[in-house]
Structure formats: structure tokens, C-alpha cells
Amino acid sequence: MWMLFIFIGDLRRRWAEYALGAAAVALVVAALVTHRAVTASAEESVHELAHRLGRNMLVVPAATDLSAFHARRFGSEALPDTYPDTIRSSRVAEHVRSIEARLYGNVRAGTGEVVVVGQDLDWPSLGDAEPAILGAEAARALGVAAGGTFSLGGRAFLALRIADPPPDGLDGAVFMPLAAAQRVLGRPGELSALRLGGCWCRIDVATLAGEVEKLVPGARAVTVAGMVKAQKGSVETMQRYSTVLHLTGFAVVALVIGSLAASQARRRARELGLLVAVGASPRALAGMFALQAAIAGAVGGVVGWALAAPLTRQLGASLLASPLAPPAGLLLPAAGLAALVSAGAALVPAARAASLDPTVVLRES
């Protein structure tokens, strides 16, 4: 029982030292958790892009920021809306089974922002109103239900239905005829993207992409193979240094906590000698040091995981164009590993100090 009182009292007296150690652990853990979160998200991004494009080829203006495009932040870059006919009448037409032309734009509406998607389909003629299909999120932002009317860009629309699930997962989108989208966005004669469908059985995909880019100047043809290859290069680079980064991080934790424990053991040599002289077990004293270090490490691990949240959001937004969050499953491993490494680092100097001859320690001090 008296060891418990000593343990608690020591934590109270030396809280600043343990807080410093926990802060150092937190910084290291924050860096490691952020690295892991961004790497995992990049891996998911590769699979998502491959699933989204499927066997299609995406043709966009050469100046398009693809990260922003896939994050549904659309710029003013455009292709002429004559390009679908250009492709259909060209030598590559035999390899293209379908052409889907779209115009995208972000518009403030109602209580939030919606994505306008213009596309030529078999839209019904409604007289004064334009037909539209809405994702559930867009319907909430505009305050409209199926069969209701709403205004967008100064034009009247009738909501034919609320799509659940919406096409391409665009829950915040309003789908409308291409000409209507061009009027709402003030972009007559423009397109944001073409999606070409085909099996590409008789031609190399990279060759076809090159032919399309020659055929429609100012455009860039993006294939699944090219996109995944570029994304995988970034993922592999991050994974290549993952082991080194983790080992370096835990070495820093061990060095900081070990140095703190060694410094405390030297400064408390007389106190430890007195405790051993009155019957305290050297093993118990070493265990007390290790437990204190483990607590500092665990606290640092939890704080580091919390610090990783803003870091992953910022890095996700800048690198992957999507705000991220540290995986909840990393909280316990981060705290547990930090506590384990900290306890192990403190155990050696603590055991050495506690095993000194108390008569020698008391005489020297």
C-alpha cells in the first residue's frame, strides 16, 4: 500500500517531467498515425478510381485538376460540345461503343451547394419547366420532393424523381439536360468531360488514348490503367518508407522516455537508497518507474492520435483532395505500443538505479 502512495505522490510532484515526455510521445504518435491514415486512404482511392471508371476512358480538358475533379470541385476548364460528333466521325469510332458527354458545375442553392450535371438523355418535354433528377442530398438542400418544382440559375425545374442511389454516387447532384445545364452555369457550347465506353479488345488502351488526344486538341484521355499506375506509385513510395518511419518513431520515444527515466534515477539516488534500506524491493521500484513511464506513454499515444485528426484532414485535403480522419482502430494500438515502448525504455535505467547498494548511495550523497 505504501508503494501506491509513493507512486501517486511521485506523479503529482513530477507531473511536468511526465507531461514533457508525454508531449514528445504524442508528436511521434501523431506523425505515425497520420502517415498510416493517409497511406490507407490512398490505397482506397486507387480501388475507388478503378471501380468508378471501370472499362471507360475519361476525356477531360488538359488543364483539369483530376484530384479536384474527383472530389467534385469543378473548375471552368471546358471542351467544345462538338467533340462527341468529332469522335463518332473519326477513325477511332470503331473502338468506341458509347460516348457520354457531361457538363459539371458547383452552384449555391437553398441551404447549401449542389452539383449541376448536364447530360443528354431521353428527357421528357415539360413545357415551361426543365426536367431534373436529384440526389437525396441535393433534394434536401433545395427543399424539394419528387414531383415538386424548384428554381436554379433563374430557371424553373420539375423534380421527376429523387434517385436513391444516385448515378455515380453523386448524392448532392441535380441531373438535367445538357442545354439546361449550359444555361444555368452560363457556359454555352461547353462540356466538362466525355466518358468513352468500349472493350478496347482490338487496340492497346494507351494507343487509343493517344489517338483520342490527337483527335480532340486540348484534351487529356485518362484510362484506368494510367490512373491506377500513377496512384500506386505514390502509395508504394509511402509504404516503402513506412517501416523505417515506424522504427525511427519508436526509437525516438524510447530515447526520450529512457533519458527521462535515467535522469530521474540519478537525481533520486538518495531517495531510492532510503527506500531499499527500509525494505523496498528493487524490482518493485523498477516496476514503479516503468509503470510511470507507461502511463506517460499511453497518455502521449492518446493525445497523439487526437492530434493526428487535424493533420490527416489537412494532408488529405492537400494530397488526396478529401478530408480524412485517423482510423478509430488505431487508437488502442497507438496507446498500447507507446506505453509498451516507454515502459521498456524506462525499465533498464530504473532497474540499474534500484539495484545499487543503498549504503554506497547514502554515503556518496
GILINVEN-V951293 format. One record per backbone hydrogen bond with DSSP energy under -1.0 kcal/mol. CO is the residue of the C=O (numbers start at 0). NH is the residue of the N-H. If there is no record, write none. Layout:
co,nh
CO,NH
CO,NH
This chain:
co,nh
0,4
1,5
2,6
3,7
4,8
5,9
6,10
7,11
8,12
9,13
13,17
14,18
15,19
16,20
17,21
18,22
19,23
20,24
21,25
22,26
23,27
24,28
25,29
26,30
27,31
28,32
29,33
30,34
31,35
32,36
33,37
34,38
35,39
36,40
37,41
38,42
39,43
40,44
41,45
42,46
43,47
44,48
45,49
46,50
47,51
48,52
49,53
52,55
56,195
57,221
58,193
59,219
60,63
64,68
65,69
66,70
67,72
68,71
78,190
79,82
81,85
82,86
83,87
84,88
86,89
89,92
91,94
92,95
97,196
99,194
101,191
101,192
102,117
104,115
106,113
108,111
111,108
113,106
114,173
115,104
116,175
117,102
120,122
129,157
131,159
132,174
133,162
134,138
135,139
136,140
137,141
138,142
138,143
140,110
144,147
147,158
149,156
151,154
154,151
155,129
156,149
157,131
158,146
160,133
165,168
166,169
168,170
169,172
170,137
171,114
172,134
173,116
174,132
175,118
176,180
177,181
178,182
179,183
180,184
181,186
186,189
188,80
190,78
192,101
193,58
194,99
195,56
196,96
196,97
203,207
204,208
205,209
206,210
207,211
208,212
209,213
210,214
211,215
215,218
217,61
219,59
221,57
222,226
223,227
224,228
225,229
226,230
227,231
228,232
229,233
230,234
231,235
232,236
233,237
234,238
235,239
236,240
238,241
240,244
241,245
242,246
243,247
244,248
245,249
246,250
247,251
248,252
249,253
250,254
251,255
252,256
253,257
254,258
255,259
256,260
257,261
258,262
259,263
260,264
261,265
262,266
263,267
265,268
267,271
268,272
269,273
270,274
271,275
272,276
273,277
274,279
275,278
280,284
281,285
282,286
283,287
284,288
285,289
286,290
287,291
288,292
289,293
290,294
291,295
292,296
293,297
294,298
295,299
296,300
297,301
298,302
299,303
300,304
301,305
302,306
303,307
305,308
306,310
307,311
308,312
309,313
310,314
311,315
312,316
313,317
314,318
315,319
315,321
326,329
327,330
329,333
330,334
331,335
332,336
333,337
334,338
335,339
336,340
337,341
338,342
339,343
340,344
341,345
342,346
345,349
346,350
347,351
348,352
349,353
350,354
352,355
356,360
357,361
358,362
359,363
360,364
